[in-house]
Amino acid sequence: MLELKEIEKTYGPARVLDCVDLVARPGQIHAVVGENGAGKSTLVKIAAGLVRPDGGQVLVGGKPLRTATPRAAREAGVAIATQELTCVPARTVLENVFLGHSVAAVGSLRRSSATRRFAEVCEESGFSLPADAVVSDLSIADQQILEVLRCLVRRPKVLILDEPTSSLDEDRADRLRILLRRLSEDGTTVVFISHFLNEVLETADWVTVMRDGNVVSSGPTAEETESSLITKMVGRSLSILYGDKRPPAVDADTVLEADDVWWGSTVRGVSLRLRKGEIVGLAGLVGAGRSEFARCLAGAAKPDRGTVRIAGNPPTRPRHPGRMIDAGLVMVPEDRKGQGLVLGRTIAENLALARPETANRFGFALPGRLEDAAREWIRRADIRPPSPDAMVGQLSGGNQQKVLLSKWLACSPQVLIADEPTRGVDVGAKVAIHAMITEAAASGIGVLLISSELEELLGLAHRIVVFRKGMVVDEVEGEVTERERIMTAAFGAAEVSS
């Protein structure tokens, strides 16, 4: 159904794809895996007409695309949801779903037809979003579901998904995987990129592994394991993703005290303690209030009630991120591109954003200080390319995340909040980010870790606090044996005793 033949692509001196072949058959779920920078996203964007190849051919249903354009790919039956969200924030869900669709005419929607088709897709997929909601008001997870729904209204022959579950909780991720299986049974060819290797092994029929712009293997998923895929992806064995936990000292001081924090109906009376050198995980479903609570602590949202005390200082009600940063609390946001980084600036400039010592007394950045401050963190975080002058917008997702994490660690904070720090990064970058977090805790920083990946919380956190409906419903030690208890509390399936 989809065939990519001898695809080549270069950007300047960098050869991104080197004579790559890929074949996806009707009804097949075909996974593509590899480290960031391996060429995966570029390859599927070429299949969807979003990127023009320098050489090679794209065939859909045995017929070559006339031109390498999105329109030609759509007309051939190819639909894609890219890793980077492409919704129009100021428009409604319904308007976004039908952008470029035949029911959209001269800038307006034939609303009855669109509403009817949207309702059908929601029912068929098992996902529902309010049609009149403005996209900017949706969570990142809901926007990712919106990208999928926009593909499904076209009834594609080939559905391409780039990191479709990267911001979804386990419940939504499971429902999406069930949907993909149902689509494949109906004859739709599904091609998806994922950094979650367990998801690949559970969902895909076939897996293609890429490294450095080349296909290193392609075959049945049943013949692979997580270990074998990692070895092929990175060219070496990564036996563990998480190092040994180093518990905080028994007499470690408390660096964060949150008491009775309320914010509308989203955060309801949350209290929490965090000790020096401790990693506390915040678990729960999307919408459970974890990120909203973190934003209250960081001053990005103004709580209605409650106080926060940092490292023994007088308690305060957060009102501004700058004040909380000065007090020693920093936050790595979930949306690194929208809220964390300036993509049009260099690594050095991004690393210096929160460090006034890199500027003179008039507030102007000093190039020498910028570069000196950046080189040490580039080395420590293994940011690639290792150049302070590299533009952040041109880095891979994993390296962008390293820059963002480094920016805040360079401030020597008392408390670090990391919201989905490994969302959408490859296994190599994930190992590096995990190491940065554990080293930060070992240096005495208290860490609040928010992750929709339960395995990550169990692997890194000393304690896990479970949120549901804006409240803390359970607190457990971060042990693998606690998986069932955490999920039971998150779903509210039964009363859980503390």
Stockholm file with secondary structure:
# STOCKHOLM 1.0

chainA/1-498         MLELKEIEKTYGPARVLDCVDLVARPGQIHAVVGENGAGKSTLVKIAAGLVRPDGGQVLVGGKPLRTATPRAAREAGVAIATQELTCVPARTVLENVFLGHSVAAVGSLRRSSATRRFAEVCEESGFSLPADAVVSDLSIADQQILEVLRCLVRRPKVLILDEPTSSLDEDRADRLRILLRRLSEDGTTVVFISHFLNEVLETADWVTVMRDGNVVSSGPTAEETESSLITKMVGRSLSILYGDKRPPAVDADTVLEADDVWWGSTVRGVSLRLRKGEIVGLAGLVGAGRSEFARCLAGAAKPDRGTVRIAGNPPTRPRHPGRMIDAGLVMVPEDRKGQGLVLGRTIAENLALARPETANRFGFALPGRLEDAAREWIRRADIRPPSPDAMVGQLSGGNQQKVLLSKWLACSPQVLIADEPTRGVDVGAKVAIHAMITEAAASGIGVLLISSELEELLGLAHRIVVFRKGMVVDEVEGEVTERERIMTAAFGAAEVSS
#=GR chainA/1-498 SS CEEEEEEEEEETTEEEEEEEEEEECTTCEEEEECCTTSSHHHHHHHHTTSSCCSEEEEEETTEECSSSSHHHHHHHTEEEECSSCCCCTTSBHHHHHTTTSTTEETTEECHHHHHHHHHHHHHHHTCCCCTTCBGGGSCHHHHHHHHHHHHHTTCCSEEEEESTTTTCCHHHHHHHHHHHHHHHHTTCEEEEECSCHHHHHHHCSEEEEEETTEEEEEEEGGGCCHHHHHHHHHSSCCCCSSCCCCCCCTTCCEEEEEEEEEETTTEEEEEEEEETTCEEEEECCTTSSHHHHHHHHHTSSCCSEEEEEETTCCCBCCCCHHHHHHHTEEEECSCIIIIICCTTSBHHHHHHTTCGGGBCTTSCBCHHHHHHHHHHHHHHHTCSSCCTTSBGGGSCHHHHHHHHHHHHHTTCCSEEEEESTTTTCCHHHHHHHHHHHHHHHHTTCEEEEECSCHHHHHHHCSEEEEEETTEEEEEEESCGGGHHHHHHHHHTCSCCCC
#=GC SS_cons         CEEEEEEEEEETTEEEEEEEEEEECTTCEEEEECCTTSSHHHHHHHHTTSSCCSEEEEEETTEECSSSSHHHHHHHTEEEECSSCCCCTTSBHHHHHTTTSTTEETTEECHHHHHHHHHHHHHHHTCCCCTTCBGGGSCHHHHHHHHHHHHHTTCCSEEEEESTTTTCCHHHHHHHHHHHHHHHHTTCEEEEECSCHHHHHHHCSEEEEEETTEEEEEEEGGGCCHHHHHHHHHSSCCCCSSCCCCCCCTTCCEEEEEEEEEETTTEEEEEEEEETTCEEEEECCTTSSHHHHHHHHHTSSCCSEEEEEETTCCCBCCCCHHHHHHHTEEEECSCIIIIICCTTSBHHHHHHTTCGGGBCTTSCBCHHHHHHHHHHHHHHHTCSSCCTTSBGGGSCHHHHHHHHHHHHHTTCCSEEEEESTTTTCCHHHHHHHHHHHHHHHHTTCEEEEECSCHHHHHHHCSEEEEEETTEEEEEEESCGGGHHHHHHHHHTCSCCCC
//
